[in-house]
Amino acid sequence: MKKIAVLVLLLTSKTMIAQVIDVQGHRGCRGLMPENTIPAFLKALDLGVTTIELDVVVSKDGKIVVSHDPYLNPDICLSPDGEEIGDKGDFNLYNMTYDEILRCDCGSKGNPKFEEQGKQTLSKPLLSDVIKKVEWHIKSYTQYEVDYNIEIKSTQSGDNVYHPTPAIFSELVYELIDKYIPIERIIIQSFDFRVLKYWHKMHPQVRLAALVDNQKSIQTNLANLGFKPNVYSCYYPLLDEGKVRYLQKNGMKVIPWTVNDTTIMNELVRWGVNGIITDYPDRAQELGYISTKRDEK
C-alpha cells in the first residue's frame, strides 16, 4: 500500500527545501461537505489528505457515532421527524438509539458559516461504517493509506449525561478500532486530559494528541497532563515560532487547528509545524502542500 507525500517547499536563502507535513481534513472537509459524514471523508481522500480527522460520541445503545456534538446541533440538523430543532438540549445523542439518530438529517441545511459547503441529505454515520467506506475508497481509488485522528468528545461535567466515563468511553472506541485497522494508523486526541491519561496507561502503543485551547503555558499544560504526548495540537493563534521549536525539541509534533486562511497556512509552515488541521484541504492542495507524488509507505 502506498502513502501520499505532502510536500511543502520552503525558501531559505536561495535554497529550496522539501519538507513533509501532515494535512488533516477537519471533520472530513467541513468547508466543502457536511461535517463528519462519509461523503466528506471520501472528498478529503480525493483531495489528498494524509489524515482523516473526526469526532466520536456514544449513543444510548452503546454505538460509536461520528459527531462533533453530543446532541443534534440545531444549526445543521433536523429532528427525526424532519422538523427544525429549537435548542441543542432537545436531542441528547446519549439518550437516543442509533436507529433514532440515523433518521436525523444533518446535511441538507448546510452550515451558515461555510458558504462553499455542498448540501446533501445525510445522517451521522457509525465509526465502523466510516472506516469501512474509507478503506474501500483507498483500495478502489486513491491507493494510499491514511491515518485516523479520532477525537473523543468528553468533559467531566458531561460524564453519564452526554457520554460514559472516560474509561468506558475509551474502551468502546478501542475495541471497535482494533477490529478494523492497525493501531499504528490511529491517533487519539482529546481536550479531556483524563481520556489521554487513560490511554497512556492502558494502551501505551496508541499515539496521543493533546488538544489545547487555553492560555496556559505549554509547561503548565504538560504538567497537568503528566506526560509528553506524541502531538501537541493547539488552536493556531496560541503558537509562535519559538513555541514550535520548543515543542519539537522536546519530542512532540506540532499540529495546530483549525487553519483555513492561506496566509496563516504559509506562516505556520514557515515556522516548521508538522502538520495542519483544516476545513479546506483544497486550499492546502492549491498552495502545493499536497502533492500528487506517492511514496512507498
C-alpha angles and dihedrals in degrees: 000000000000129000124211119244117226108206127196119190113212124188112220111173102315096326124104111216126191115218126183116224135171117249109198122195106227110229084343099301105325094181091062108026137025107286125262094005129129094246089054092054093047091049089052090052091051089052090055106251115169095209133037109218118202145151130233136205133173128249127217090262093051099259120148105237125190105236136127094215126050087222138043106281107224090211094065108013140070125211123259086266092053093253130134115268117236101201137007089241093061095083116034106186091210087064094048129077117234090249087060092046091049090061092061119097112219099167114051095069092057120204121284091212093059113053094178093056113117118229123233136156100255137156132210108274131219115253089237091057092048091053092048093050094044093049091047090050091050093052095042102040126356097040097203130098122240133195125241118230103196120190116206105213104218139143131175092239090051096057110127089355104070099003144358123276115283095263095051093041092049095049092050089055095043094050091051099047091043088063096055117027140023113271091232089070093056131091119183115205132180144159086217104086089195087070094050092047090053094051092044090056102036103030106024092163091069118091114240132207122199110217112211131186101154134100095239119120121265089246092054093048092049091047090052090050093047098218141044111267122214090245133030103205112183137161103279098239088064091066135083131171093265093053091050090053092045093052094046092046087056093054102263131121117230118223113163128197146254103003113172105144112089094214090056091046089056093048094049091048090050088055089055104248114175094229147334134234110220141172088214113054087165090068091053088049092051090052089055095249090122113055133193090229114110124200129196109266 
